[in-house]
Amino acid sequence: MPSFLTHRGRVHDDARPVHRRHSALRTCLTLFAPYGLRATYHHLTLSARIPRRLDADPGALVRAVEELHEARLLWLAQQERYVARRRTEKAAGLRAATGAPDVYGPYWPESPNSAWLHDPACHPPLRLPEYVRRQAALLDGAVLPGCPACGDGRPAAQRSTGHGFVELCPGCGRVRRLCPCGERHRVDPVAGVSWPAVWRREHMTDAGTPDPYWLRASAAGPGTES
């Protein structure tokens, strides 16, 4: 399979049709997506101002892949630091791994970040490099205020599990406190957003700005599904 850098180069290639460059960006997201593929794509549509009609601003795809690339370089550097630290720890007789760096994404339905899997619009508001730097600092033992994922310091929102409550970050939906039973429950967002609609960038205008009427129309019914 071609590498992330190969597909990044294809995004930059303005001789390629814009839909092919968009497909290359999608492949980059299958290789590295800190918020999960869908939520990371939604984030990039906003941060890189990807318009509903791609040919209105093909440069938006370059902005998106470069933000992703910057975050990936930081993540790779953290991986290298972790490997070097583990070599030192093993040489000192410490066999149990601590602070593994492979935490940049919601990989299972009951993870603290599981809402990012179920609702593409539910994720931290941070730029991807900022998010990766924050996670790296936490792994290195830093004590940071607010939500571990996004830093939001507002009071947590409560969601019923039927026999107790979990506490969620109001900024990104991350589980801050488990149900008293100690189990990790799947936490779905209250109002999910259609992935096909996000993929078609129905929430964006051709000017690369969020459509102020889209959420209202999306909440009116399932018409955005395909």
FENRASUL-V179953 format. One record per residue. RES is the residue in one small letter. SS is DSSP state (~ for helix, > for strand, _ for the rest). PHI is phi in radians with two decimals (none if undefined). D_CENTER is the distance of its C-alpha to the mean C-alpha in Angstrom with 2 decimals. Layout:
res=(RES;RES)
ss=(SS;SS)
phi=(PHI;PHI)
d_center=(D_CENTER;D_CENTER)
This chain:
res=(m;p;s;f;l;t;h;r;g;r;v;h;d;d;a;r;p;v;h;r;r;h;s;a;l;r;t;c;l;t;l;f;a;p;y;g;l;r;a;t;y;h;h;l;t;l;s;a;r;i;p;r;r;l;d;a;d;p;g;a;l;v;r;a;v;e;e;l;h;e;a;r;l;l;w;l;a;q;q;e;r;y;v;a;r;r;r;t;e;k;a;a;g;l;r;a;a;t;g;a;p;d;v;y;g;p;y;w;p;e;s;p;n;s;a;w;l;h;d;p;a;c;h;p;p;l;r;l;p;e;y;v;r;r;q;a;a;l;l;d;g;a;v;l;p;g;c;p;a;c;g;d;g;r;p;a;a;q;r;s;t;g;h;g;f;v;e;l;c;p;g;c;g;r;v;r;r;l;c;p;c;g;e;r;h;r;v;d;p;v;a;g;v;s;w;p;a;v;w;r;r;e;h;m;t;d;a;g;t;p;d;p;y;w;l;r;a;s;a;a;g;p;g;t;e;s)
ss=(_;_;_;~;~;~;~;~;~;~;~;~;_;_;_;_;_;~;~;~;~;~;~;~;~;~;~;~;~;~;~;_;_;_;_;_;~;~;~;~;~;~;~;~;~;~;~;_;_;_;_;_;_;~;~;~;_;_;~;~;~;~;~;~;~;~;~;~;~;~;~;~;~;~;~;~;~;~;~;~;~;~;~;~;~;~;~;~;~;~;~;_;_;_;_;_;_;_;_;_;_;_;_;_;_;_;_;_;_;_;_;_;_;_;~;~;~;~;_;_;_;_;_;_;_;_;_;~;~;~;~;~;~;~;~;~;~;~;~;_;_;_;_;_;_;_;_;_;_;_;_;_;_;_;_;_;>;>;>;>;_;_;_;_;>;>;>;>;_;_;_;_;_;_;>;>;>;_;_;_;_;_;_;_;_;_;_;_;_;_;_;_;_;_;~;~;~;~;~;_;_;_;_;>;_;_;_;_;_;>;_;_;_;~;~;~;~;~;~;_;_;~;~;~;_;_)
phi=(none;-1.01;-1.41;-0.96;-1.15;-1.09;-1.25;-1.04;-1.06;-1.20;-1.10;-1.29;-1.33;-1.32;-1.44;-1.49;-1.00;-1.08;-1.23;-1.24;-1.14;-1.12;-1.10;-1.14;-1.07;-1.05;-1.13;-0.99;-1.23;-1.26;-1.67;-2.76;-2.64;-1.00;-1.74;1.53;-0.99;-1.20;-1.19;-1.16;-1.10;-1.03;-1.00;-1.19;-1.05;-1.43;-1.24;-1.65;1.02;-1.32;-1.33;-1.03;-1.73;-1.03;-1.28;-1.26;-2.82;-1.03;-1.09;-1.09;-1.15;-1.17;-1.05;-1.15;-1.21;-1.28;-1.11;-1.10;-1.11;-1.05;-1.15;-1.14;-1.08;-1.12;-1.13;-1.11;-1.12;-1.13;-1.03;-1.12;-1.10;-1.13;-1.07;-1.11;-1.15;-1.15;-1.06;-1.13;-1.12;-1.14;-1.11;-1.55;1.61;-1.58;-1.55;-1.32;-1.32;-2.29;1.12;-1.07;-1.48;-1.44;-2.20;-1.55;2.84;-1.53;-1.63;-2.53;-1.06;-1.77;-1.26;-1.01;-1.75;-1.10;-1.06;-1.17;-1.29;-1.57;-2.34;-1.02;-1.55;-1.82;-2.98;-1.07;-1.45;-1.28;-1.08;-1.03;-1.07;-1.14;-1.10;-1.12;-1.06;-1.13;-1.14;-1.12;-1.11;-1.13;-1.14;-1.46;1.71;-1.21;-1.84;-1.93;-1.31;1.34;-1.04;-1.02;-1.42;-2.11;1.48;-1.09;-1.81;-1.26;-0.98;-1.21;-1.61;-1.77;-2.28;-1.28;-1.85;1.74;-2.36;-3.06;-2.38;-1.83;-1.90;-2.01;-1.21;-1.24;-1.55;-2.39;1.46;-1.18;-1.28;-1.61;-2.44;-1.25;-1.03;-0.96;-1.24;1.53;-1.47;-1.57;-1.63;-1.18;-2.02;-1.60;-1.14;-1.11;-2.21;-1.24;-2.00;-1.13;-1.14;-0.99;-1.19;-1.15;-1.06;-1.45;1.00;-1.17;-1.49;-1.99;-1.74;-1.22;-1.52;1.40;-2.01;-1.07;-1.33;-1.17;-1.77;-1.19;-1.04;-1.12;-1.22;-1.13;-1.27;-1.30;3.02;-1.52;-1.14;-1.44;-1.31;-2.28)
d_center=(22.78;22.28;20.07;16.92;19.46;21.63;19.12;18.14;21.89;22.13;19.69;22.06;25.15;26.51;29.30;27.02;26.62;23.60;22.40;22.64;20.58;17.89;18.19;17.87;14.51;13.41;14.96;13.17;9.83;11.76;12.63;9.58;5.87;4.40;1.59;4.76;6.82;7.49;4.82;3.83;7.60;8.30;7.00;9.14;11.90;12.36;12.13;14.15;16.22;16.28;19.30;20.17;22.85;21.52;24.94;25.06;22.96;22.18;21.34;18.05;16.86;18.03;16.28;12.90;13.67;15.12;12.18;10.28;13.64;14.15;11.11;12.30;15.78;15.02;13.47;16.60;18.82;17.62;18.34;21.74;22.55;21.84;24.12;26.78;26.71;27.10;30.07;31.68;31.08;32.53;35.48;36.10;36.13;32.78;31.54;28.77;25.33;23.63;20.27;18.71;15.77;13.86;11.48;8.16;6.54;8.09;10.99;13.68;14.62;16.08;13.50;12.96;9.37;10.88;10.71;7.06;8.91;11.82;10.89;8.62;9.53;8.69;5.95;7.23;9.35;9.39;9.52;7.59;11.05;11.76;8.99;10.24;13.72;13.41;12.51;15.30;17.65;17.26;18.00;20.95;22.33;21.59;21.94;19.58;20.15;18.13;15.03;13.90;10.21;10.96;14.75;15.87;19.48;20.60;22.24;20.16;20.40;22.25;21.75;24.70;24.72;28.33;29.87;27.86;24.81;21.36;20.02;16.61;15.02;15.95;13.24;10.03;11.84;11.62;15.05;17.21;20.42;21.34;24.09;27.54;28.16;25.73;23.92;20.21;20.15;17.69;16.44;15.87;15.21;18.58;18.14;15.73;14.88;16.13;13.90;16.97;17.37;13.91;14.55;17.89;16.49;19.00;17.31;18.25;21.78;23.49;23.52;19.73;19.59;18.14;20.86;22.27;23.88;21.13;19.90;23.58;24.41;21.52;22.70;26.23;25.87;24.30;25.42;22.04;21.82;23.36)
